[in-house]
């Protein structure tokens, strides 16, 4: 299947970042804007309370489900924003590593942010994403 997303790298920017700096999709692609994927179980309870990696994993799982419902997958994501309720850089990195590993070689442009609080009780991680697909 042809993919709409093209990741862009720049030799003029540091290669330390574990993601592409930009991405494009052609005009004929269908954009999918996902609400923030939260680490919620089917019953609405927060998964992996107190566990940044566990919550990031559950948020990725829920993001995969939302993408599939829209006819897309992680490989169709064009950008992400990872929100982590912490002021400790190591907590942000813990969540980021789970997200990065889930995307593998499809290392989309991403922003990692520490925030004060998220919307659900005991929530530590949320992942926003935009995807682009070429419909047949």
Phi and psi in radians as a Rosetta constraint file:
Dihedral C 1 N 2 CA 2 C 2 CIRCULARHARMONIC -1.252 0.35
Dihedral N 2 CA 2 C 2 N 3 CIRCULARHARMONIC 2.446 0.35
Dihedral C 2 N 3 CA 3 C 3 CIRCULARHARMONIC -1.809 0.35
Dihedral N 3 CA 3 C 3 N 4 CIRCULARHARMONIC 2.553 0.35
Dihedral C 3 N 4 CA 4 C 4 CIRCULARHARMONIC -1.468 0.35
Dihedral N 4 CA 4 C 4 N 5 CIRCULARHARMONIC -0.477 0.35
Dihedral C 4 N 5 CA 5 C 5 CIRCULARHARMONIC -1.500 0.35
Dihedral N 5 CA 5 C 5 N 6 CIRCULARHARMONIC 2.279 0.35
Dihedral C 5 N 6 CA 6 C 6 CIRCULARHARMONIC -2.062 0.35
Dihedral N 6 CA 6 C 6 N 7 CIRCULARHARMONIC 2.112 0.35
Dihedral C 6 N 7 CA 7 C 7 CIRCULARHARMONIC -1.472 0.35
Dihedral N 7 CA 7 C 7 N 8 CIRCULARHARMONIC 2.474 0.35
Dihedral C 7 N 8 CA 8 C 8 CIRCULARHARMONIC -2.114 0.35
Dihedral N 8 CA 8 C 8 N 9 CIRCULARHARMONIC 2.293 0.35
Dihedral C 8 N 9 CA 9 C 9 CIRCULARHARMONIC -2.084 0.35
Dihedral N 9 CA 9 C 9 N 10 CIRCULARHARMONIC 2.702 0.35
Dihedral C 9 N 10 CA 10 C 10 CIRCULARHARMONIC -2.230 0.35
Dihedral N 10 CA 10 C 10 N 11 CIRCULARHARMONIC 2.198 0.35
Dihedral C 10 N 11 CA 11 C 11 CIRCULARHARMONIC -1.179 0.35
Dihedral N 11 CA 11 C 11 N 12 CIRCULARHARMONIC -0.281 0.35
Dihedral C 11 N 12 CA 12 C 12 CIRCULARHARMONIC -1.446 0.35
Dihedral N 12 CA 12 C 12 N 13 CIRCULARHARMONIC -0.156 0.35
Dihedral C 12 N 13 CA 13 C 13 CIRCULARHARMONIC -1.956 0.35
Dihedral N 13 CA 13 C 13 N 14 CIRCULARHARMONIC 2.755 0.35
Dihedral C 13 N 14 CA 14 C 14 CIRCULARHARMONIC -0.998 0.35
Dihedral N 14 CA 14 C 14 N 15 CIRCULARHARMONIC 2.477 0.35
Dihedral C 14 N 15 CA 15 C 15 CIRCULARHARMONIC -1.632 0.35
Dihedral N 15 CA 15 C 15 N 16 CIRCULARHARMONIC 0.186 0.35
Dihedral C 15 N 16 CA 16 C 16 CIRCULARHARMONIC -1.256 0.35
Dihedral N 16 CA 16 C 16 N 17 CIRCULARHARMONIC -0.593 0.35
Dihedral C 16 N 17 CA 17 C 17 CIRCULARHARMONIC -1.064 0.35
Dihedral N 17 CA 17 C 17 N 18 CIRCULARHARMONIC 2.434 0.35
Dihedral C 17 N 18 CA 18 C 18 CIRCULARHARMONIC -1.682 0.35
Dihedral N 18 CA 18 C 18 N 19 CIRCULARHARMONIC 0.775 0.35
Dihedral C 18 N 19 CA 19 C 19 CIRCULARHARMONIC -2.861 0.35
Dihedral N 19 CA 19 C 19 N 20 CIRCULARHARMONIC 2.778 0.35
Dihedral C 19 N 20 CA 20 C 20 CIRCULARHARMONIC -1.224 0.35
Dihedral N 20 CA 20 C 20 N 21 CIRCULARHARMONIC 2.652 0.35
Dihedral C 20 N 21 CA 21 C 21 CIRCULARHARMONIC -1.463 0.35
Dihedral N 21 CA 21 C 21 N 22 CIRCULARHARMONIC -0.337 0.35
Dihedral C 21 N 22 CA 22 C 22 CIRCULARHARMONIC -2.696 0.35
Dihedral N 22 CA 22 C 22 N 23 CIRCULARHARMONIC 2.888 0.35
Dihedral C 22 N 23 CA 23 C 23 CIRCULARHARMONIC -2.649 0.35
Dihedral N 23 CA 23 C 23 N 24 CIRCULARHARMONIC 2.658 0.35
Dihedral C 23 N 24 CA 24 C 24 CIRCULARHARMONIC -2.275 0.35
Dihedral N 24 CA 24 C 24 N 25 CIRCULARHARMONIC 2.828 0.35
Dihedral C 24 N 25 CA 25 C 25 CIRCULARHARMONIC -2.459 0.35
Dihedral N 25 CA 25 C 25 N 26 CIRCULARHARMONIC 2.505 0.35
Dihedral C 25 N 26 CA 26 C 26 CIRCULARHARMONIC -1.214 0.35
Dihedral N 26 CA 26 C 26 N 27 CIRCULARHARMONIC 2.781 0.35
Dihedral C 26 N 27 CA 27 C 27 CIRCULARHARMONIC -1.000 0.35
Dihedral N 27 CA 27 C 27 N 28 CIRCULARHARMONIC -0.539 0.35
Dihedral C 27 N 28 CA 28 C 28 CIRCULARHARMONIC -1.435 0.35
Dihedral N 28 CA 28 C 28 N 29 CIRCULARHARMONIC 0.026 0.35
Dihedral C 28 N 29 CA 29 C 29 CIRCULARHARMONIC -1.366 0.35
Dihedral N 29 CA 29 C 29 N 30 CIRCULARHARMONIC 2.673 0.35
Dihedral C 29 N 30 CA 30 C 30 CIRCULARHARMONIC -1.677 0.35
Dihedral N 30 CA 30 C 30 N 31 CIRCULARHARMONIC 2.141 0.35
Dihedral C 30 N 31 CA 31 C 31 CIRCULARHARMONIC -1.523 0.35
Dihedral N 31 CA 31 C 31 N 32 CIRCULARHARMONIC 2.482 0.35
Dihedral C 31 N 32 CA 32 C 32 CIRCULARHARMONIC -2.153 0.35
Dihedral N 32 CA 32 C 32 N 33 CIRCULARHARMONIC 2.076 0.35
Dihedral C 32 N 33 CA 33 C 33 CIRCULARHARMONIC -1.827 0.35
Dihedral N 33 CA 33 C 33 N 34 CIRCULARHARMONIC 1.988 0.35
Dihedral C 33 N 34 CA 34 C 34 CIRCULARHARMONIC -1.601 0.35
Dihedral N 34 CA 34 C 34 N 35 CIRCULARHARMONIC 2.452 0.35
Dihedral C 34 N 35 CA 35 C 35 CIRCULARHARMONIC -1.142 0.35
Dihedral N 35 CA 35 C 35 N 36 CIRCULARHARMONIC 2.841 0.35
Dihedral C 35 N 36 CA 36 C 36 CIRCULARHARMONIC -1.009 0.35
Dihedral N 36 CA 36 C 36 N 37 CIRCULARHARMONIC 2.193 0.35
Dihedral C 36 N 37 CA 37 C 37 CIRCULARHARMONIC -1.356 0.35
Dihedral N 37 CA 37 C 37 N 38 CIRCULARHARMONIC 2.109 0.35
Dihedral C 37 N 38 CA 38 C 38 CIRCULARHARMONIC -1.834 0.35
Dihedral N 38 CA 38 C 38 N 39 CIRCULARHARMONIC 2.768 0.35
Dihedral C 38 N 39 CA 39 C 39 CIRCULARHARMONIC -1.488 0.35
Dihedral N 39 CA 39 C 39 N 40 CIRCULARHARMONIC 1.056 0.35
Dihedral C 39 N 40 CA 40 C 40 CIRCULARHARMONIC -1.810 0.35
Dihedral N 40 CA 40 C 40 N 41 CIRCULARHARMONIC 2.446 0.35
Dihedral C 40 N 41 CA 41 C 41 CIRCULARHARMONIC -1.374 0.35
Dihedral N 41 CA 41 C 41 N 42 CIRCULARHARMONIC 2.966 0.35
Dihedral C 41 N 42 CA 42 C 42 CIRCULARHARMONIC -0.986 0.35
Dihedral N 42 CA 42 C 42 N 43 CIRCULARHARMONIC -0.548 0.35
Dihedral C 42 N 43 CA 43 C 43 CIRCULARHARMONIC -1.494 0.35
Dihedral N 43 CA 43 C 43 N 44 CIRCULARHARMONIC 0.061 0.35
Dihedral C 43 N 44 CA 44 C 44 CIRCULARHARMONIC 1.570 0.35
Dihedral N 44 CA 44 C 44 N 45 CIRCULARHARMONIC -0.084 0.35
Dihedral C 44 N 45 CA 45 C 45 CIRCULARHARMONIC -1.351 0.35
Dihedral N 45 CA 45 C 45 N 46 CIRCULARHARMONIC 2.719 0.35
Dihedral C 45 N 46 CA 46 C 46 CIRCULARHARMONIC -1.389 0.35
Dihedral N 46 CA 46 C 46 N 47 CIRCULARHARMONIC 2.249 0.35
Dihedral C 46 N 47 CA 47 C 47 CIRCULARHARMONIC -1.386 0.35
Dihedral N 47 CA 47 C 47 N 48 CIRCULARHARMONIC 2.714 0.35
Dihedral C 47 N 48 CA 48 C 48 CIRCULARHARMONIC 0.843 0.35
Dihedral N 48 CA 48 C 48 N 49 CIRCULARHARMONIC 0.914 0.35
Dihedral C 48 N 49 CA 49 C 49 CIRCULARHARMONIC -0.966 0.35
Dihedral N 49 CA 49 C 49 N 50 CIRCULARHARMONIC 2.236 0.35
Dihedral C 49 N 50 CA 50 C 50 CIRCULARHARMONIC 1.427 0.35
Dihedral N 50 CA 50 C 50 N 51 CIRCULARHARMONIC 0.043 0.35
Dihedral C 50 N 51 CA 51 C 51 CIRCULARHARMONIC -2.090 0.35
Dihedral N 51 CA 51 C 51 N 52 CIRCULARHARMONIC 1.801 0.35
Dihedral C 51 N 52 CA 52 C 52 CIRCULARHARMONIC -1.054 0.35
Dihedral N 52 CA 52 C 52 N 53 CIRCULARHARMONIC -0.806 0.35
Dihedral C 52 N 53 CA 53 C 53 CIRCULARHARMONIC -1.144 0.35
Dihedral N 53 CA 53 C 53 N 54 CIRCULARHARMONIC -0.753 0.35
Dihedral C 53 N 54 CA 54 C 54 CIRCULARHARMONIC -1.093 0.35
Dihedral N 54 CA 54 C 54 N 55 CIRCULARHARMONIC -0.711 0.35
Dihedral C 54 N 55 CA 55 C 55 CIRCULARHARMONIC -1.223 0.35
Dihedral N 55 CA 55 C 55 N 56 CIRCULARHARMONIC -0.656 0.35
Dihedral C 55 N 56 CA 56 C 56 CIRCULARHARMONIC -1.099 0.35
Dihedral N 56 CA 56 C 56 N 57 CIRCULARHARMONIC -0.719 0.35
Dihedral C 56 N 57 CA 57 C 57 CIRCULARHARMONIC -1.095 0.35
Dihedral N 57 CA 57 C 57 N 58 CIRCULARHARMONIC -0.782 0.35
Dihedral C 57 N 58 CA 58 C 58 CIRCULARHARMONIC -1.155 0.35
Dihedral N 58 CA 58 C 58 N 59 CIRCULARHARMONIC -0.676 0.35
Dihedral C 58 N 59 CA 59 C 59 CIRCULARHARMONIC -1.112 0.35
Dihedral N 59 CA 59 C 59 N 60 CIRCULARHARMONIC -0.706 0.35
Dihedral C 59 N 60 CA 60 C 60 CIRCULARHARMONIC -1.113 0.35
Dihedral N 60 CA 60 C 60 N 61 CIRCULARHARMONIC -0.755 0.35
Dihedral C 60 N 61 CA 61 C 61 CIRCULARHARMONIC -1.015 0.35
Dihedral N 61 CA 61 C 61 N 62 CIRCULARHARMONIC -0.809 0.35
Dihedral C 61 N 62 CA 62 C 62 CIRCULARHARMONIC -1.184 0.35
Dihedral N 62 CA 62 C 62 N 63 CIRCULARHARMONIC -0.587 0.35
Dihedral C 62 N 63 CA 63 C 63 CIRCULARHARMONIC -1.148 0.35
Dihedral N 63 CA 63 C 63 N 64 CIRCULARHARMONIC -0.719 0.35
Dihedral C 63 N 64 CA 64 C 64 CIRCULARHARMONIC -1.023 0.35
Dihedral N 64 CA 64 C 64 N 65 CIRCULARHARMONIC -0.735 0.35
Dihedral C 64 N 65 CA 65 C 65 CIRCULARHARMONIC -1.119 0.35
Dihedral N 65 CA 65 C 65 N 66 CIRCULARHARMONIC -0.795 0.35
Dihedral C 65 N 66 CA 66 C 66 CIRCULARHARMONIC -1.102 0.35
Dihedral N 66 CA 66 C 66 N 67 CIRCULARHARMONIC -0.738 0.35
Dihedral C 66 N 67 CA 67 C 67 CIRCULARHARMONIC -1.076 0.35
Dihedral N 67 CA 67 C 67 N 68 CIRCULARHARMONIC -0.799 0.35
Dihedral C 67 N 68 CA 68 C 68 CIRCULARHARMONIC -1.041 0.35
Dihedral N 68 CA 68 C 68 N 69 CIRCULARHARMONIC -0.692 0.35
Dihedral C 68 N 69 CA 69 C 69 CIRCULARHARMONIC -1.107 0.35
Dihedral N 69 CA 69 C 69 N 70 CIRCULARHARMONIC -0.431 0.35
Dihedral C 69 N 70 CA 70 C 70 CIRCULARHARMONIC -1.703 0.35
Dihedral N 70 CA 70 C 70 N 71 CIRCULARHARMONIC 0.100 0.35
Dihedral C 70 N 71 CA 71 C 71 CIRCULARHARMONIC 1.391 0.35
Dihedral N 71 CA 71 C 71 N 72 CIRCULARHARMONIC 0.561 0.35
Dihedral C 71 N 72 CA 72 C 72 CIRCULARHARMONIC -2.409 0.35
Dihedral N 72 CA 72 C 72 N 73 CIRCULARHARMONIC 3.062 0.35
Dihedral C 72 N 73 CA 73 C 73 CIRCULARHARMONIC -2.469 0.35
Dihedral N 73 CA 73 C 73 N 74 CIRCULARHARMONIC 3.122 0.35
Dihedral C 73 N 74 CA 74 C 74 CIRCULARHARMONIC -0.998 0.35
Dihedral N 74 CA 74 C 74 N 75 CIRCULARHARMONIC -0.564 0.35
Dihedral C 74 N 75 CA 75 C 75 CIRCULARHARMONIC -1.179 0.35
Dihedral N 75 CA 75 C 75 N 76 CIRCULARHARMONIC -0.231 0.35
Dihedral C 75 N 76 CA 76 C 76 CIRCULARHARMONIC -1.679 0.35
Dihedral N 76 CA 76 C 76 N 77 CIRCULARHARMONIC -0.070 0.35
Dihedral C 76 N 77 CA 77 C 77 CIRCULARHARMONIC -1.236 0.35
Dihedral N 77 CA 77 C 77 N 78 CIRCULARHARMONIC 2.371 0.35
Dihedral C 77 N 78 CA 78 C 78 CIRCULARHARMONIC -1.812 0.35
Dihedral N 78 CA 78 C 78 N 79 CIRCULARHARMONIC -0.407 0.35
Dihedral C 78 N 79 CA 79 C 79 CIRCULARHARMONIC -2.872 0.35
Dihedral N 79 CA 79 C 79 N 80 CIRCULARHARMONIC 2.747 0.35
Dihedral C 79 N 80 CA 80 C 80 CIRCULARHARMONIC -2.395 0.35
Dihedral N 80 CA 80 C 80 N 81 CIRCULARHARMONIC 2.800 0.35
Dihedral C 80 N 81 CA 81 C 81 CIRCULARHARMONIC -2.335 0.35
Dihedral N 81 CA 81 C 81 N 82 CIRCULARHARMONIC 2.117 0.35
Dihedral C 81 N 82 CA 82 C 82 CIRCULARHARMONIC -1.862 0.35
Dihedral N 82 CA 82 C 82 N 83 CIRCULARHARMONIC 2.056 0.35
Dihedral C 82 N 83 CA 83 C 83 CIRCULARHARMONIC -1.817 0.35
Dihedral N 83 CA 83 C 83 N 84 CIRCULARHARMONIC 2.276 0.35
Dihedral C 83 N 84 CA 84 C 84 CIRCULARHARMONIC -2.257 0.35
Dihedral N 84 CA 84 C 84 N 85 CIRCULARHARMONIC 2.168 0.35
Dihedral C 84 N 85 CA 85 C 85 CIRCULARHARMONIC -1.389 0.35
Dihedral N 85 CA 85 C 85 N 86 CIRCULARHARMONIC 1.443 0.35
Dihedral C 85 N 86 CA 86 C 86 CIRCULARHARMONIC -2.960 0.35
Dihedral N 86 CA 86 C 86 N 87 CIRCULARHARMONIC 2.661 0.35
Dihedral C 86 N 87 CA 87 C 87 CIRCULARHARMONIC -1.821 0.35
Dihedral N 87 CA 87 C 87 N 88 CIRCULARHARMONIC 0.080 0.35
Dihedral C 87 N 88 CA 88 C 88 CIRCULARHARMONIC -1.679 0.35
Dihedral N 88 CA 88 C 88 N 89 CIRCULARHARMONIC 2.110 0.35
Dihedral C 88 N 89 CA 89 C 89 CIRCULARHARMONIC -0.998 0.35
Dihedral N 89 CA 89 C 89 N 90 CIRCULARHARMONIC -0.633 0.35
Dihedral C 89 N 90 CA 90 C 90 CIRCULARHARMONIC -1.123 0.35
Dihedral N 90 CA 90 C 90 N 91 CIRCULARHARMONIC -0.526 0.35
Dihedral C 90 N 91 CA 91 C 91 CIRCULARHARMONIC -1.216 0.35
Dihedral N 91 CA 91 C 91 N 92 CIRCULARHARMONIC -0.704 0.35
Dihedral C 91 N 92 CA 92 C 92 CIRCULARHARMONIC -1.089 0.35
Dihedral N 92 CA 92 C 92 N 93 CIRCULARHARMONIC -0.775 0.35
Dihedral C 92 N 93 CA 93 C 93 CIRCULARHARMONIC -1.115 0.35
Dihedral N 93 CA 93 C 93 N 94 CIRCULARHARMONIC -0.691 0.35
Dihedral C 93 N 94 CA 94 C 94 CIRCULARHARMONIC -1.030 0.35
Dihedral N 94 CA 94 C 94 N 95 CIRCULARHARMONIC -0.827 0.35
Dihedral C 94 N 95 CA 95 C 95 CIRCULARHARMONIC -1.149 0.35
Dihedral N 95 CA 95 C 95 N 96 CIRCULARHARMONIC -0.762 0.35
Dihedral C 95 N 96 CA 96 C 96 CIRCULARHARMONIC -1.035 0.35
Dihedral N 96 CA 96 C 96 N 97 CIRCULARHARMONIC -0.737 0.35
Dihedral C 96 N 97 CA 97 C 97 CIRCULARHARMONIC -1.048 0.35
Dihedral N 97 CA 97 C 97 N 98 CIRCULARHARMONIC -0.645 0.35
Dihedral C 97 N 98 CA 98 C 98 CIRCULARHARMONIC -1.146 0.35
Dihedral N 98 CA 98 C 98 N 99 CIRCULARHARMONIC -0.806 0.35
Dihedral C 98 N 99 CA 99 C 99 CIRCULARHARMONIC -1.116 0.35
Dihedral N 99 CA 99 C 99 N 100 CIRCULARHARMONIC -0.845 0.35
Dihedral C 99 N 100 CA 100 C 100 CIRCULARHARMONIC -0.996 0.35
Dihedral N 100 CA 100 C 100 N 101 CIRCULARHARMONIC -0.798 0.35
Dihedral C 100 N 101 CA 101 C 101 CIRCULARHARMONIC -1.122 0.35
Dihedral N 101 CA 101 C 101 N 102 CIRCULARHARMONIC -0.620 0.35
Dihedral C 101 N 102 CA 102 C 102 CIRCULARHARMONIC -1.115 0.35
Dihedral N 102 CA 102 C 102 N 103 CIRCULARHARMONIC -0.633 0.35
Dihedral C 102 N 103 CA 103 C 103 CIRCULARHARMONIC -1.429 0.35
Dihedral N 103 CA 103 C 103 N 104 CIRCULARHARMONIC -0.362 0.35
Dihedral C 103 N 104 CA 104 C 104 CIRCULARHARMONIC 0.973 0.35
Dihedral N 104 CA 104 C 104 N 105 CIRCULARHARMONIC -2.248 0.35
Dihedral C 104 N 105 CA 105 C 105 CIRCULARHARMONIC -1.255 0.35
Dihedral N 105 CA 105 C 105 N 106 CIRCULARHARMONIC -0.271 0.35
Dihedral C 105 N 106 CA 106 C 106 CIRCULARHARMONIC -1.535 0.35
Dihedral N 106 CA 106 C 106 N 107 CIRCULARHARMONIC 1.196 0.35
Dihedral C 106 N 107 CA 107 C 107 CIRCULARHARMONIC -1.511 0.35
Dihedral N 107 CA 107 C 107 N 108 CIRCULARHARMONIC 1.343 0.35
Dihedral C 107 N 108 CA 108 C 108 CIRCULARHARMONIC -1.111 0.35
Dihedral N 108 CA 108 C 108 N 109 CIRCULARHARMONIC 2.734 0.35
Dihedral C 108 N 109 CA 109 C 109 CIRCULARHARMONIC -0.976 0.35
Dihedral N 109 CA 109 C 109 N 110 CIRCULARHARMONIC 2.377 0.35
Dihedral C 109 N 110 CA 110 C 110 CIRCULARHARMONIC -2.576 0.35
Dihedral N 110 CA 110 C 110 N 111 CIRCULARHARMONIC 2.635 0.35
Dihedral C 110 N 111 CA 111 C 111 CIRCULARHARMONIC -2.077 0.35
Dihedral N 111 CA 111 C 111 N 112 CIRCULARHARMONIC 2.296 0.35
Dihedral C 111 N 112 CA 112 C 112 CIRCULARHARMONIC -1.933 0.35
Dihedral N 112 CA 112 C 112 N 113 CIRCULARHARMONIC 2.139 0.35
Dihedral C 112 N 113 CA 113 C 113 CIRCULARHARMONIC -2.286 0.35
Dihedral N 113 CA 113 C 113 N 114 CIRCULARHARMONIC 2.379 0.35
Dihedral C 113 N 114 CA 114 C 114 CIRCULARHARMONIC -1.543 0.35
Dihedral N 114 CA 114 C 114 N 115 CIRCULARHARMONIC 2.303 0.35
Dihedral C 114 N 115 CA 115 C 115 CIRCULARHARMONIC -2.207 0.35
Dihedral N 115 CA 115 C 115 N 116 CIRCULARHARMONIC 2.873 0.35
Dihedral C 115 N 116 CA 116 C 116 CIRCULARHARMONIC -1.271 0.35
Dihedral N 116 CA 116 C 116 N 117 CIRCULARHARMONIC -0.835 0.35
Dihedral C 116 N 117 CA 117 C 117 CIRCULARHARMONIC -2.705 0.35
Dihedral N 117 CA 117 C 117 N 118 CIRCULARHARMONIC 2.656 0.35
Dihedral C 117 N 118 CA 118 C 118 CIRCULARHARMONIC -2.020 0.35
Dihedral N 118 CA 118 C 118 N 119 CIRCULARHARMONIC 3.011 0.35
Dihedral C 118 N 119 CA 119 C 119 CIRCULARHARMONIC -1.253 0.35
Dihedral N 119 CA 119 C 119 N 120 CIRCULARHARMONIC -0.452 0.35
Dihedral C 119 N 120 CA 120 C 120 CIRCULARHARMONIC -1.830 0.35
Dihedral N 120 CA 120 C 120 N 121 CIRCULARHARMONIC 2.667 0.35
Dihedral C 120 N 121 CA 121 C 121 CIRCULARHARMONIC -0.975 0.35
Dihedral N 121 CA 121 C 121 N 122 CIRCULARHARMONIC 2.273 0.35
Dihedral C 121 N 122 CA 122 C 122 CIRCULARHARMONIC 1.169 0.35
Dihedral N 122 CA 122 C 122 N 123 CIRCULARHARMONIC 0.200 0.35
Dihedral C 122 N 123 CA 123 C 123 CIRCULARHARMONIC -1.336 0.35
Dihedral N 123 CA 123 C 123 N 124 CIRCULARHARMONIC 2.313 0.35
Dihedral C 123 N 124 CA 124 C 124 CIRCULARHARMONIC -2.034 0.35
Dihedral N 124 CA 124 C 124 N 125 CIRCULARHARMONIC -0.395 0.35
Dihedral C 124 N 125 CA 125 C 125 CIRCULARHARMONIC -2.383 0.35
Dihedral N 125 CA 125 C 125 N 126 CIRCULARHARMONIC 2.504 0.35
Dihedral C 125 N 126 CA 126 C 126 CIRCULARHARMONIC -2.572 0.35
Dihedral N 126 CA 126 C 126 N 127 CIRCULARHARMONIC 2.490 0.35
Dihedral C 126 N 127 CA 127 C 127 CIRCULARHARMONIC -2.211 0.35
Dihedral N 127 CA 127 C 127 N 128 CIRCULARHARMONIC 2.048 0.35
Dihedral C 127 N 128 CA 128 C 128 CIRCULARHARMONIC -1.638 0.35
Dihedral N 128 CA 128 C 128 N 129 CIRCULARHARMONIC 2.598 0.35
Dihedral C 128 N 129 CA 129 C 129 CIRCULARHARMONIC -2.648 0.35
Dihedral N 129 CA 129 C 129 N 130 CIRCULARHARMONIC 2.700 0.35
Dihedral C 129 N 130 CA 130 C 130 CIRCULARHARMONIC -2.190 0.35
Dihedral N 130 CA 130 C 130 N 131 CIRCULARHARMONIC 2.380 0.35
Dihedral C 130 N 131 CA 131 C 131 CIRCULARHARMONIC -2.174 0.35
Dihedral N 131 CA 131 C 131 N 132 CIRCULARHARMONIC 2.831 0.35
Dihedral C 131 N 132 CA 132 C 132 CIRCULARHARMONIC -2.426 0.35
Dihedral N 132 CA 132 C 132 N 133 CIRCULARHARMONIC 2.302 0.35
Dihedral C 132 N 133 CA 133 C 133 CIRCULARHARMONIC -2.282 0.35
Dihedral N 133 CA 133 C 133 N 134 CIRCULARHARMONIC 2.687 0.35
Dihedral C 133 N 134 CA 134 C 134 CIRCULARHARMONIC -1.822 0.35
Dihedral N 134 CA 134 C 134 N 135 CIRCULARHARMONIC 1.951 0.35
Dihedral C 134 N 135 CA 135 C 135 CIRCULARHARMONIC -1.379 0.35
Dihedral N 135 CA 135 C 135 N 136 CIRCULARHARMONIC 2.503 0.35
